Amino acid sequence: MKPAPVLQRRIFWDVDFDKLDYNAKASFVIERVFERGDVEDIRQCRRYYGDEKVVEALLKAKFLSLGTWHFVSAIFEQPLEAFRCYTTRQLNPERLPY
């Protein structure tokens, strides 16, 4: 069994960090790390899960912030339209900032 990745507790401020199951909640962990983690957290996540699983989880994510979405698209060379959050964003357009 692989040792758990060394991630910052602040990323998981709203859950019991000590009881976090990295395998059962892989998609949650990956999404949270890419949304709120720093470069080292992202490296740890990629080492632990592997790029294939990381990309799979992020492509299926219901929501990613615009910055995270573009960042992930660039580093994994995935078109923006391949992300589930692209479809979600198209179905729920944001209001214009007046």
N, C-alpha and C positions, 0 to 999 in steps of 0.2 A: 504494500500500500504506500502510495506517495505521501510525503509529508505535506501538510496543508500549506497553501501559499501564505506569505507574510504580508498581510494587508493592514492598512491603518483602520483602527476602530471607528474613527470619525465617519468613514464611508457608510457604516452600518449603524448609525446612531439610533435608529428607531426599532432595532431588533436586538435580541439577546445574542451578542457577538460570540460568546463562549459556546453557545448551543447551535451555531450555524453549521448546517450540513452542506459542505461544499459540493458533494456529488448529487444529492437529491435536489438541491436548489441551484444547480449550475447556471441556468439562464438568469435567475435573479441576481446572482453574484456577478456574472459577467456584465450584465446591463448596468448594475450599480457601480462597478469599478470603472467602466468606460464613461459613465456620466459624472461621477464625483471623485474619482481617484486621480492621482498624479502619474507621471511617467513611470515611476518605479512600480506602482500598483498595477499598471497596465502590463508591464513586463512580467511581473509575478503571475498575473492572470494568464497571459499567453503561455508561459512556461508550464503552468499547472495543467491547463485544459488543452493546449495545442491550438494552432490557428484554425484548423478545420472546425472544431467545436465552437470556438469563439465566433467565427464568421456565421455559422449556422444559427447561433443564439441571437446575434445582432440582426441578422436578416429577418428573423421572425419576431423581433421586438415590436410591441404595439406602439411604443412611443420612444423616440430619441430626440433630444434637443437638436436644433438645426446645426449647431456647431459640432456636436458629437456625430451626427449623421454624416456630415461632410468629411470629418476627420476619418471615420471608419471607412467610408467610401474610398478615400484617397489611399490609406495605408494598406487596405486589402484589395484594391483595384476592382471594386464592385460598382456597377452603375447605380446611381441614386434610385432609379426605378425598380431595382431588384429588392429594395427594402419594403417590408410590410408597412412601416411607418409612412412611406411615400403614399401608398394607397389611402391610409387613414387620413393623412394630411389633405389629400385631394378631396376626400369625401366631407371633410370638416374644415373648410377654408377659414383662415383667421380674418378677423375684421380689420379694415384699414385703420391705421393709427391716425385719427384726426385730432 
